[in-house]
Amino acid sequence: MTALAFEKIEKERISELKFPQNEVLLDKESISERERELNRALSLGNLEHTKIKIYFEDDQSRKLVETTVWGLTDKRVILKQGVVIPINRVHKISL
């Protein structure tokens, strides 16, 4: 998976997107890796206010946002201003 396949968008536009219910990752190991990456991003966001890249997919295409993770629930990644991305739509997280 290359970053070129993902369209960069601003965090403020995420609330306009529609997200299907299905999971984007195909195997349990990838899902476990995503969970580890999200927990690390949460720590970096809360402790150091570090911005990370979230690669995700809505109902139209693959997207990329650079932002700080402020919280996690069992189903959502919480960004500033109450913006959320469903975890099952996240492909990857990186610094």
RODO-2510 file (C-alpha; in nm, 4 decimals, decimal comma):
residues 95
     n   res          X          Y          Z
     1     m     0,0000     0,0000     0,0000
     2     t     0,1533     0,3295    -0,1067
     3     a     0,0744     0,6766     0,0201
     4     l     0,0218     0,7790    -0,3434
     5     a    -0,3009     0,5764    -0,3509
     6     f    -0,4440     0,8013    -0,0762
     7     e    -0,5860     1,1511    -0,1311
     8     k    -0,4777     1,3990     0,1366
     9     i    -0,7658     1,5861     0,2990
    10     e    -0,8085     1,8360     0,5810
    11     k    -0,9380     1,7105     0,9163
    12     e    -1,2297     1,9542     0,8984
    13     r    -1,3692     1,7740     0,5914
    14     i    -1,3912     1,4334     0,7610
    15     s    -1,7300     1,5121     0,9190
    16     e    -1,8743     1,5441     0,5646
    17     l    -1,7698     1,1900     0,4676
    18     k    -1,9826     0,8759     0,4723
    19     f    -1,8358     0,5543     0,6098
    20     p    -1,9645     0,2041     0,5247
    21     q    -1,9893    -0,0513     0,8070
    22     n    -1,7539    -0,3136     0,6625
    23     e    -1,3939    -0,3717     0,7745
    24     v    -1,1163    -0,2580     0,5363
    25     l    -0,8486    -0,4958     0,6684
    26     l    -0,8552    -0,8602     0,5679
    27     d    -0,6735    -1,0521     0,8417
    28     k    -0,6558    -1,0604     1,2205
    29     e    -0,2834    -0,9779     1,2315
    30     s    -0,3405    -0,6531     1,0370
    31     i    -0,6287    -0,5631     1,2680
    32     s    -0,4078    -0,6274     1,5753
    33     e    -0,1281    -0,4159     1,4250
    34     r    -0,3743    -0,1317     1,3623
    35     e    -0,4859    -0,1492     1,7259
    36     r    -0,1237    -0,1223     1,8448
    37     e    -0,0606     0,1712     1,6078
    38     l    -0,3748     0,3518     1,7291
    39     n    -0,2805     0,3116     2,0950
    40     r     0,0683     0,4467     2,0216
    41     a    -0,0829     0,7403     1,8281
    42     l    -0,3126     0,8136     2,1233
    43     s    -0,0158     0,8231     2,3630
    44     l     0,1835     1,0488     2,1304
    45     g    -0,1160     1,2769     2,0809
    46     n    -0,1936     1,3175     2,4497
    47     l     0,1623     1,3367     2,5809
    48     e     0,3493     1,5191     2,3052
    49     h     0,0725     1,6521     2,0759
    50     t     0,2458     1,4712     1,7897
    51     k     0,0672     1,4698     1,4553
    52     i     0,0394     1,1355     1,2814
    53     k    -0,0880     1,0207     0,9432
    54     i    -0,4104     0,8209     0,9350
    55     y    -0,4751     0,6291     0,6126
    56     f    -0,8453     0,5493     0,5869
    57     e    -1,1277     0,4824     0,3446
    58     d    -1,4747     0,6349     0,3150
    59     d    -1,7498     0,5250     0,0734
    60     q    -1,5757     0,6970    -0,2211
    61     s    -1,1979     0,6550    -0,1991
    62     r    -0,8878     0,6159     0,0148
    63     k    -0,7838     0,9234     0,2101
    64     l    -0,5009     1,0482     0,4294
    65     v    -0,5170     1,3038     0,7107
    66     e    -0,2348     1,4433     0,9264
    67     t    -0,3686     1,5116     1,2720
    68     t    -0,3430     1,4434     1,6451
    69     v    -0,5370     1,1546     1,7990
    70     w    -0,7214     1,2800     2,1086
    71     g    -0,9128     0,9666     2,2025
    72     l    -1,0152     0,6127     2,1132
    73     t    -1,3317     0,4158     2,1745
    74     d    -1,3852     0,0528     2,0772
    75     k    -1,5214     0,1723     1,7412
    76     r    -1,3865     0,5228     1,6713
    77     v    -1,0719     0,7344     1,6494
    78     i    -1,1468     1,0748     1,8044
    79     l    -0,9737     1,3827     1,6644
    80     k    -0,9976     1,7488     1,7675
    81     q    -1,3374     1,9217     1,7586
    82     g    -1,5238     1,5915     1,7939
    83     v    -1,4257     1,4671     1,4473
    84     v    -1,4290     1,0856     1,4339
    85     i    -1,3125     0,8129     1,1972
    86     p    -1,4515     0,4607     1,2398
    87     i    -1,1645     0,2274     1,3358
    88     n    -1,2848    -0,0389     1,0904
    89     r    -1,2211     0,2090     0,8053
    90     v    -0,8568     0,2758     0,9023
    91     h    -0,5923     0,1016     0,6883
    92     k    -0,2779     0,2243     0,8616
    93     i    -0,1292     0,4810     1,0991
    94     s     0,2218     0,6254     1,0717
    95     l     0,4371     0,9065     1,2104
***
